[in-house]
Amino acid sequence: MTTLAEAAAQADALARERNERGVAELRKAWDDELEGAARSRDFRERAVAYRAIGQFRFRQKTELLRRGLEDESPACRGSALISLELLSRDSPGLVNGVRPLLHEIVNADDNDAVRRLAVVCLRNGSPLRPTIQILSALAEDDEQGRELRQTAATVANELRKRAGPSR
């Protein structure tokens, strides 16, 4: 029997091959299972579900992803952020729609890995001044971890370049 994680990996492989029909068939077959896993009491099942949303390229599940971004488990928040980053690569609207929540995660999450993932997601959004300011301040804050500061600096610079000379 195939697990949700295995089906999601298969969907991801099909998506990379641009086999949209295959991905759509897997989405249909695993939709209920994914929804159930996202509501599980076990954080591991929820984490798999949130990660699967991106692997299945399930753009219809953005509200479920939002719930993942607010989950009590860092593993779940991280999985939701990985999916958000993947789904937003060609669609900045997804990041723009949850930007305040991403700002909150970047500034206040207890887990540095989750914070870094949120920074990486912001790279795919519109290059807005408040985001650039938050990331620049984070990059210059010596009390933050080195990797977080470096990631924030890199993304802030990329957003500045995209924004043009006025920012």
C-alpha angles and dihedrals in degrees: 000000000000119000126221090252091053093047090049091051089050091050090050091052091049091048091052088053088050091241096151094169092055092048091048091052091051091047091054093047095048102035096102093042091051092049091049093048091050088057095046121125088226111087090209092061091046091050091053090049095050091048090047092058089069095039090053089046085232101175090168090068099067092119089054089050090052088056088052091054088057096043118128091232119083088211090058094045089049093049091049090050091050089054093045091052092050095046094045098053091098098020118057090180091080092058092039089054093058099030096121090052091048090050089052092050092047091051103037116016114124092222119074093201090055090048091052091050090052089051090052090051091053088060088071095052130083113290098252123174097237091055093048090049093050092049093045092051090048091050091055097045107106091195090068125085118271095242093049091049092048094048091048091049093049094048093044090053092048091050091047090054092049092047093056132223098318095070 
